[in-house]
Amino acid sequence: MQKHMLFIINAHAGKGQIRNYILPVIDQFNAHDYTVEVYSTQSPGDATRITANRGAQFDLVMCSGGDGTLNETVSGLMQITDNRPVLGYIPAGSTNDFANNLYPDLDIMNVVNDILGGKPYACDVGGFNDRFFIYCAAFGAFVNTSFETPQINKNILGRLAYFLEGTKHLNTLKANHLVFKLNGSTIDDDFLYGMVTNSDSVAGVRGFGGFDVHLNDGLFEVLLIKMPRNLLELRQIIAGLIKLDFSPSLFYSFKTDSLQVESQEEMLIWTLDGENGGEMRTVKIQNITRAITFMAGCPDQ
């Protein structure tokens, strides 16, 4: 039976390696009875637009690019209320955090084989006011690193670029006084950094997003770093991040299905899946359980 696939490509993601694989990928899907329509993104937001407008016409939407391309494609799929197609993802960015949850081997043709021979895997999606994220919403120190780091630096340094570029901001670190409301409780404190995640790999580090992570359990993993009061606490925070040991005296670490974040002072800058999420004073984050179905390798259901 003939099936139809929309193949969305960000040819500039990462090192642009997907350009060398377009014909082999199409050939492999043709061999499995797919007709393939290819769209190469031209500007930010393209993947969202084409997916929202045309995705329902296809059995499979497959995107290739970095985490930002995946975010755009998921955002487009979330606008489809009927006949939402399944999603395939060929990671071709710098860190490809989310792909590590789906595929045991990120070699492009091995991922293609996993998409063709894999199983449907329903994943949670994060609602962020009127936007979406697939694996990470973050604020505070270094959040602007991922979208400020020049692409050439990402290519050469890979995951280290995020941290190296971030050191330029150390002398301007400041506290964000925030109030978190969740499940009838309130957290009111000064924070250096925070992230709401649904991935066991964040910034290229497994375990940074938490342990015992399940992509479809209806829960986010939340890590909040308190603002250090002195150099000793700063060193302890760095040691905790390296060891993935989040002491309650310096961190808040918990799971939740929803939360509201209120900035008591100025607008708070956010990043969604490594891309600019904008500045806002109040954010409502909601877990939309099993909203998107991936064709994946061998993740546990």
C-alpha positions in Angstrom: 0.0 0.0 0.0 1.4 3.4 -1.0 2.2 5.8 1.8 3.0 9.5 1.7 5.9 11.3 3.5 6.7 14.9 3.9 10.4 15.3 4.3 11.4 18.7 5.9 15.1 19.5 5.7 17.1 22.3 7.4 20.2 21.9 5.2 22.1 24.5 7.3 21.8 22.7 10.6 25.0 21.5 12.2 27.7 20.8 9.6 25.1 20.5 6.8 25.8 16.8 6.6 22.2 15.9 5.6 22.9 17.3 2.2 25.1 14.2 1.4 22.3 11.8 2.4 19.1 13.3 0.8 19.1 10.9 -2.2 20.0 7.8 -0.2 17.3 8.6 2.4 14.6 9.2 -0.3 15.7 6.0 -2.0 15.3 4.0 1.2 11.8 5.3 1.8 10.8 4.8 -1.9 11.9 1.2 -1.5 9.4 0.9 1.4 6.5 2.1 -0.7 6.6 5.8 0.4 6.1 8.6 -2.0 8.3 11.5 -0.7 7.7 15.2 -1.0 10.8 17.3 0.0 10.7 20.8 1.5 13.9 22.6 2.3 13.4 25.3 4.9 14.2 28.9 3.8 13.8 30.9 7.1 12.9 30.5 10.8 9.3 29.3 11.2 9.2 27.5 7.9 9.0 24.0 9.4 6.1 25.1 11.6 4.2 26.7 8.7 4.6 23.8 6.2 3.8 21.2 8.9 0.7 23.0 10.2 -0.6 23.7 6.6 0.1 20.4 4.9 1.1 17.8 7.5 -2.4 16.2 7.8 -2.1 15.1 4.1 0.7 12.7 4.9 1.1 9.4 6.7 4.6 10.4 8.0 6.2 13.8 8.5 10.0 13.5 8.8 12.3 16.4 9.7 16.0 16.7 9.6 17.9 19.4 11.4 18.8 20.3 14.9 16.7 20.6 18.1 15.3 23.9 16.8 14.0 22.3 13.6 12.4 19.5 15.6 10.8 22.2 17.9 9.3 23.9 14.8 8.0 20.7 13.3 6.4 19.6 16.6 4.9 23.1 17.0 3.3 22.6 13.5 2.0 19.2 14.4 0.4 20.5 17.5 -1.7 22.8 15.3 -3.2 19.7 13.6 -6.3 18.5 15.5 -7.4 15.7 13.1 -5.3 13.1 11.3 -2.1 14.1 13.0 0.6 12.1 11.3 3.4 10.3 13.0 6.8 12.0 13.2 10.3 10.8 12.2 13.4 12.8 13.2 16.8 12.6 11.6 19.1 14.5 13.9 21.6 16.7 12.1 22.4 19.5 14.6 25.2 20.2 17.0 24.1 18.3 20.2 20.9 16.5 19.1 19.8 16.1 22.7 16.3 14.7 22.2 17.4 12.2 19.5 19.5 10.4 22.1 16.2 9.3 23.8 14.8 7.8 20.5 17.7 6.1 18.7 20.5 3.9 20.0 22.8 5.1 17.1 22.6 8.6 15.5 24.2 7.6 12.3 21.8 9.0 9.7 21.1 5.8 7.7 20.8 3.8 11.0 18.2 6.3 12.2 16.4 5.9 8.8 16.3 2.2 9.4 14.9 2.7 12.9 12.2 5.0 11.6 11.2 2.4 8.9 11.5 -0.6 11.2 10.8 1.0 14.6 7.6 1.2 16.6 5.3 4.2 17.2 6.3 5.9 20.4 4.0 8.5 22.0 5.8 11.4 23.6 4.7 14.2 25.9 4.9 17.8 24.7 5.4 20.9 26.8 2.9 23.7 26.5 4.5 27.1 27.2 1.9 29.8 27.2 0.8 29.7 23.6 4.0 27.9 22.4 5.4 24.4 22.7 8.7 22.6 23.5 9.6 19.0 23.1 12.4 18.6 25.7 13.6 21.7 27.5 12.4 25.2 28.6 15.1 27.1 30.5 15.9 30.5 32.0 18.7 32.3 33.7 22.5 32.0 33.3 23.6 30.8 29.9 20.1 30.4 28.4 21.1 32.9 25.7 24.2 30.9 24.9 22.5 28.4 22.5 21.1 31.0 20.3 24.0 33.5 20.6 26.8 31.0 19.9 27.9 31.4 16.2 27.0 28.4 14.1 30.7 28.0 13.1 31.6 27.6 16.7 28.9 25.0 17.3 30.3 23.0 14.3 33.9 23.1 15.6 33.3 22.7 19.3 30.1 20.8 19.4 28.6 20.6 22.9 31.5 22.5 24.5 30.6 25.7 22.6 27.6 26.2 24.8 29.7 26.3 27.9 32.7 28.2 26.5 30.5 30.9 25.0 28.7 31.1 28.3 31.8 32.2 30.2 31.5 35.6 28.6 28.5 36.2 30.8 29.9 35.2 34.2 30.7 38.8 35.2 27.1 39.8 34.8 25.4 37.0 36.5 22.5 38.1 38.7 19.7 36.6 40.7 16.3 36.1 39.3 13.7 36.4 42.0 10.9 34.0 41.0 7.8 32.4 42.4 6.9 28.9 41.3 3.4 27.7 41.8 2.7 23.9 41.4 0.4 21.3 42.9 -0.9 23.7 45.6 2.6 24.6 46.8 4.8 27.7 46.3 8.6 28.1 45.9 9.8 31.7 46.4 13.5 32.2 46.0 16.5 33.7 44.1 17.7 31.6 41.2 20.7 31.4 39.0 19.3 29.0 36.4 16.3 26.7 35.9 15.0 24.2 33.4 11.9 22.2 32.8 12.8 19.1 30.8 11.6 15.9 29.3 14.9 14.3 28.3 17.7 12.4 30.0 20.2 14.3 27.8 20.4 18.1 28.0 23.3 20.2 26.6 24.9 17.0 25.5 25.1 15.6 29.1 23.2 12.5 30.0 21.6 12.7 33.4 21.6 16.6 33.4 17.9 16.4 32.8 17.3 14.0 35.6 17.3 10.3 36.2 14.5 7.8 35.7 13.2 9.9 32.8 10.2 8.7 30.8 9.1 10.7 27.8 5.5 9.7 28.1 4.7 9.6 31.8 2.9 13.0 31.9 5.6 14.5 34.1 8.5 17.0 33.6 11.8 16.9 35.4 12.6 20.3 37.0 16.0 21.5 38.1 16.3 24.9 39.7 19.7 26.3 40.8 19.7 28.7 43.7 21.7 31.9 43.5 25.0 31.3 45.3 25.6 33.7 48.3 29.3 33.3 48.2 32.2 31.8 46.2 32.1 28.6 48.2 28.5 28.0 47.3 29.3 28.7 43.6 32.0 26.1 43.7 29.6 23.6 45.4 27.1 24.3 42.6 29.7 23.6 39.9 30.8 20.4 41.6 27.1 19.3 41.9 26.6 19.9 38.2 29.7 18.0 37.3 28.7 15.1 39.6 25.0 15.4 38.8 24.5 15.5 42.6 21.8 18.1 43.3 21.9 18.9 47.0 18.7 20.4 48.3 20.6 23.2 50.0 21.6 24.6 46.6 19.1 23.0 44.1 15.4 22.3 43.8 14.9 19.0 41.9 11.4 17.6 41.4 8.8 16.2 38.9 5.5 17.9 38.0 2.9 17.9 35.3 2.4 21.7 35.4 3.8 24.8 37.0 3.5 28.6 36.8 6.5 30.8 36.9 6.2 34.5 38.0 9.1 37.0 37.8 8.9 39.5 40.7 11.2 42.0 39.0 12.0 42.3 35.3 11.0 40.2 32.3 12.6 36.8 32.2 14.4 35.5 29.2 13.6 31.9 28.2 14.9 29.4 25.7 12.8 26.6 24.2 14.7 23.6 22.9 17.8 25.7 22.5 16.1 28.5 20.6 15.0 32.0 21.7 11.8 31.6 23.7 11.3 35.3 24.3 11.0 37.5 27.4 8.0 37.4 29.7 6.9 38.0 33.3 4.5 35.1 33.8 4.7 31.6 32.2 2.4 28.7 32.4 3.9 25.3 31.6 1.7 22.3 31.1 2.5 18.7 30.2 0.4 17.6 27.2 0.7 13.9 27.6 1.5 11.6 24.7 0.7 14.4 22.2 3.2 13.5 19.4 3.9 10.0 18.1 7.4 9.3 16.9 8.6 6.4 14.8 11.6 5.5 17.0 14.3 2.9 17.6 14.0 1.0 20.8 12.9 3.4 23.7 10.9 1.8 26.5 7.2 2.5 26.4 
